Amino acid sequence: MSTPIIRLDDELDGQQSRRTKSDRVRDMRRREAALEELRQTRALLKPYAELAGYLAEEDFFRDFS
């Protein structure tokens, strides 16, 4: 397995943290994977939500908040 070279912007790289670059990149990749899963789930459920009358997020929050 090869090791990728990743450059972080100065803003990200300059943050004072005890975490390594590898840890930060790993966390960013996990977050992006979770967001993609959320996007796919929303796309799958959207037709059912619309049939139930939930056309906007406000409709959902009105009933479930």
QUITACOR-V445209 format. One line per field, one symbol per residue. ss: DSSP state (A for helix, B for strand, O for the rest). psi: psi as a letter, one per 40 degrees, with the letter a starting at -180 (. if undefined). burial: I if it has 24 or more other ideal C-beta (glycine too) atoms within 12 Angstrom, else O. A space follows every 50 residues. Layout:
# QUITACOR-V445209
ss = ???
psi = ???
burial = ???
This chain:
# QUITACOR-V445209
ss = OOOOOOOOOAAAAOOOOOOOAAAAAAAAAAAAAAAAAAAAAAAAAAAAAA AOOOOOAAAAAAAAO
psi = hihihhhiiddddehhieiiddddddddddddddddddddddddeddddd deegeiddddddde.
burial = OOOOOOOOOOOOOOOOOOOOOOOOOOOOOOOOOOOOOOOOOOOOOOOOOO OOOOOOOOOOOOOOO
